[in-house]
Amino acid sequence: MPLLELAGLHAGYGQRRVLHDIDLSVEAGEIVAILGANGAGKTTTLRAISGTIVRSGRVMFLGASLLGCGAADAARLGIAHVPEGRGTMGQLTVAENLQLGAYVRRDKVVVAGDLERVFSYFPILRERHKQYAGTLSGGEQQMLAIGRSLMSKPKCLMLDEPSLGIAPLLVKTIFEKIVEINKELGLTILLVEQNANLALEVSHYGYVLETGKIILEDTSAALRQNEEVRAAYLGG
């Protein structure tokens, strides 16, 4: 049974339908990438999973339906969603943002260990722990957003455009850490990323969205060799 499964998913905003009959599955421990141009429905797919928009069809997580769940319910079940733009609390310090990620947890000793793990992944967050999140660079805020999500001890981490607006050197670091986190923690990651080269380099499997429909799916290695994908998303 996949950790996460979408079948016949339709979703949108008000009367505007964005996703049309989406079938997608994510196995436990995998990194799965969703590729597509702007407006293809990538972000909408993540929002449909986390329950922040109206959806219909089948949305299953750990064998249970998410259709009656809102964002808070999905988070309690173990889905952590790092939205495009990162969503850190700029008026709070780095340390307070990380504490916020663990606010529903009562296992204080384990929480302290998880905090140390986050600092080991992103040492700059330890250096900046008293600094307000709003004063961090874009790359540092992305690290903080990922770290805050890890503090909730998720079963599935959804990342929306983690490279957006970030200096190339920090993008490389962040994607290296995404791979490291997946390997070390066995954490399942669903990755939306416009940089298809990066996404297919770190993921195990991929889906290509076009105007709200999945037009192609395969292993990431196969997609990197696919002529259609190369022409449309990989620069030839």
C-alpha positions as CSV (number, residue, x, y, z in Angstrom):
1,M,0.0,0.0,0.0
2,P,1.5,3.4,-0.9
3,L,2.0,5.9,1.9
4,L,0.1,8.5,-0.1
5,E,-2.4,7.8,-3.0
6,L,-4.5,10.1,-5.2
7,A,-7.0,8.6,-7.5
8,G,-9.5,10.5,-9.7
9,L,-8.6,13.7,-7.9
10,H,-10.3,16.9,-9.0
11,A,-9.5,20.2,-7.3
12,G,-9.7,23.9,-7.8
13,Y,-10.6,27.3,-6.5
14,G,-14.3,28.2,-6.4
15,Q,-15.8,27.5,-9.8
16,R,-12.4,27.2,-11.4
17,R,-11.3,23.6,-11.8
18,V,-7.5,23.2,-11.9
19,L,-6.8,19.5,-11.4
20,H,-8.5,16.9,-13.6
21,D,-8.6,13.2,-12.7
22,I,-5.2,13.0,-11.1
23,D,-3.8,9.6,-10.2
24,L,-0.6,9.7,-8.2
25,S,1.1,7.5,-5.5
26,V,4.1,7.9,-3.3
27,E,5.7,4.9,-1.7
28,A,7.1,5.2,1.9
29,G,10.8,6.3,1.9
30,E,10.7,7.7,-1.6
31,I,11.4,11.2,-3.0
32,V,8.8,11.8,-5.7
33,A,8.9,14.9,-7.9
34,I,6.1,16.7,-9.6
35,L,7.2,18.6,-12.7
36,G,5.4,21.1,-14.9
37,A,5.4,24.7,-16.2
38,N,3.8,27.6,-14.3
39,G,0.1,27.1,-14.0
40,A,0.3,23.3,-14.6
41,G,-1.3,22.5,-11.1
42,K,1.7,21.5,-9.1
43,T,1.0,23.8,-6.1
44,T,-2.7,23.0,-6.3
45,T,-1.8,19.3,-6.0
46,L,0.0,19.8,-2.7
47,R,-2.9,22.0,-1.4
48,A,-5.4,19.4,-2.3
49,I,-3.4,16.8,-0.3
50,S,-3.1,19.1,2.7
51,G,-6.7,20.0,2.6
52,T,-6.5,23.8,2.1
53,I,-8.8,23.7,-1.1
54,V,-11.9,22.0,-2.2
55,R,-11.2,18.6,-3.7
56,S,-13.0,15.4,-4.7
57,G,-12.0,11.9,-5.7
58,R,-9.7,9.7,-3.6
59,V,-7.0,11.1,-1.3
60,M,-5.5,8.4,0.9
61,F,-2.8,8.6,3.5
62,L,-1.6,5.6,5.5
63,G,-4.7,3.8,4.3
64,A,-7.2,6.4,5.5
65,S,-9.1,9.0,3.5
66,L,-8.1,12.7,3.9
67,L,-11.2,14.0,2.2
68,G,-12.9,15.0,5.4
69,C,-9.6,16.5,6.8
70,G,-8.4,20.1,6.9
71,A,-4.9,21.3,7.0
72,A,-4.6,20.9,10.8
73,D,-5.9,17.3,10.6
74,A,-3.4,16.5,7.8
75,A,-0.6,17.9,9.9
76,R,-1.6,15.8,13.0
77,L,-1.6,12.7,10.8
78,G,2.0,13.4,9.7
79,I,1.9,15.5,6.6
80,A,4.2,18.6,6.8
81,H,3.7,21.1,4.0
82,V,6.4,23.7,3.3
83,P,4.6,26.1,0.9
84,E,6.0,28.2,-1.9
85,G,7.4,31.3,-0.2
86,R,8.4,29.2,2.8
87,G,5.8,30.5,5.3
88,T,8.2,31.2,8.2
89,M,7.0,33.5,11.0
90,G,9.2,36.6,10.4
91,Q,8.3,38.2,13.7
92,L,9.6,35.2,15.7
93,T,13.2,34.1,16.2
94,V,14.7,31.1,14.5
95,A,14.5,29.2,17.8
96,E,10.8,30.2,18.3
97,N,10.0,29.0,14.7
98,L,11.6,25.7,15.4
99,Q,9.7,25.3,18.8
100,L,6.5,26.1,16.9
101,G,7.1,23.1,14.7
102,A,7.0,20.8,17.8
103,Y,4.1,22.6,19.6
104,V,1.8,19.5,19.7
105,R,4.6,17.1,20.9
106,R,5.0,16.2,24.5
107,D,8.2,14.0,24.2
108,K,10.5,16.8,25.4
109,V,13.7,14.7,25.5
110,V,13.1,13.5,21.9
111,V,12.2,17.0,20.8
112,A,15.5,18.3,22.1
113,G,17.3,15.5,20.2
114,D,15.4,16.4,17.0
115,L,16.4,20.1,17.5
116,E,20.0,19.0,17.6
117,R,19.5,17.0,14.4
118,V,18.0,20.0,12.6
119,F,21.0,22.1,13.7
120,S,23.3,19.4,12.4
121,Y,21.6,19.5,9.0
122,F,21.6,23.3,8.9
123,P,24.4,24.7,11.2
124,I,23.6,28.3,10.2
125,L,20.3,28.0,12.1
126,R,22.2,27.4,15.3
127,E,24.3,30.5,14.7
128,R,21.1,32.5,13.9
129,H,18.9,31.0,16.6
130,K,18.2,34.3,18.3
131,Q,17.7,36.2,15.1
132,Y,14.3,37.1,13.8
133,A,13.3,34.9,10.9
134,G,12.3,37.8,8.8
135,T,15.9,39.1,8.7
136,L,17.3,35.8,7.2
137,S,18.2,35.4,3.6
138,G,15.9,33.5,1.3
139,G,18.0,30.4,1.5
140,E,18.2,30.5,5.3
141,Q,14.5,30.9,5.5
142,Q,14.0,27.8,3.4
143,M,16.3,25.9,5.7
144,L,14.3,27.2,8.6
145,A,11.0,26.2,7.0
146,I,12.3,22.6,6.4
147,G,13.8,22.5,9.9
148,R,10.5,23.6,11.4
149,S,8.6,20.9,9.5
150,L,11.1,18.2,10.7
151,M,10.4,19.3,14.3
152,S,6.8,18.0,13.8
153,K,8.3,14.5,13.1
154,P,6.3,14.1,9.9
155,K,5.8,10.9,7.9
156,C,5.6,12.8,4.7
157,L,7.3,16.2,3.8
158,M,5.8,18.2,1.0
159,L,8.1,20.9,-0.5
160,D,6.8,23.5,-2.9
161,E,9.5,25.1,-5.0
162,P,12.3,25.0,-2.5
163,S,14.8,26.6,-4.9
164,L,12.6,29.6,-5.7
165,G,14.4,32.9,-5.1
166,I,17.5,31.4,-3.6
167,A,21.1,31.9,-4.5
168,P,22.5,28.9,-6.5
169,L,25.1,27.9,-3.9
170,L,22.4,27.6,-1.2
171,V,20.1,25.8,-3.6
172,K,22.8,23.1,-4.0
173,T,23.2,22.9,-0.2
174,I,19.4,22.6,0.4
175,F,19.0,19.8,-2.2
176,E,22.0,17.9,-0.7
177,K,20.3,18.1,2.6
178,I,16.9,17.0,1.2
179,V,18.7,13.8,0.0
180,E,20.5,13.4,3.3
181,I,17.3,13.8,5.3
182,N,15.5,11.2,3.1
183,K,18.3,8.7,3.5
184,E,19.0,9.2,7.2
185,L,15.4,9.4,8.4
186,G,13.7,7.4,5.7
187,L,11.4,10.4,5.3
188,T,9.0,10.3,2.4
189,I,9.3,13.6,0.4
190,L,6.9,14.9,-2.3
191,L,8.7,17.6,-4.2
192,V,7.3,20.3,-6.4
193,E,10.1,22.0,-8.3
194,Q,10.3,24.0,-11.5
195,N,14.0,23.2,-11.8
196,A,13.4,19.8,-13.4
197,N,17.1,18.9,-13.6
198,L,17.5,19.3,-9.8
199,A,14.2,17.5,-9.1
200,L,15.0,14.5,-11.2
201,E,18.6,14.4,-9.9
202,V,17.4,13.9,-6.3
203,S,14.1,12.0,-6.7
204,H,13.3,8.3,-7.3
205,Y,10.1,8.8,-9.3
206,G,8.4,11.6,-11.1
207,Y,5.2,12.9,-12.6
208,V,4.8,15.5,-15.3
209,L,1.7,17.8,-15.0
210,E,0.3,19.8,-17.9
211,T,-2.8,21.9,-17.6
212,G,-4.0,20.0,-14.5
213,K,-3.5,16.5,-16.0
214,I,-0.7,14.0,-15.6
215,I,0.7,13.4,-19.0
216,L,3.7,11.3,-18.1
217,E,5.2,9.3,-15.1
218,D,8.2,7.1,-14.7
219,T,11.3,6.6,-12.7
220,S,13.4,9.8,-12.4
221,A,16.2,8.2,-14.3
222,A,13.9,7.3,-17.2
223,L,12.4,10.8,-17.3
224,R,15.8,12.3,-17.5
225,Q,16.4,10.3,-20.7
226,N,12.9,10.9,-22.1
227,E,13.2,13.1,-25.3
228,E,9.9,14.9,-24.6
229,V,10.9,15.7,-21.1
230,R,14.4,16.8,-22.2
231,A,13.0,19.1,-24.8
232,A,10.4,20.7,-22.6
233,Y,12.0,20.8,-19.2
234,L,15.7,20.0,-19.3
235,G,16.9,22.4,-21.9
236,G,17.3,19.8,-24.7
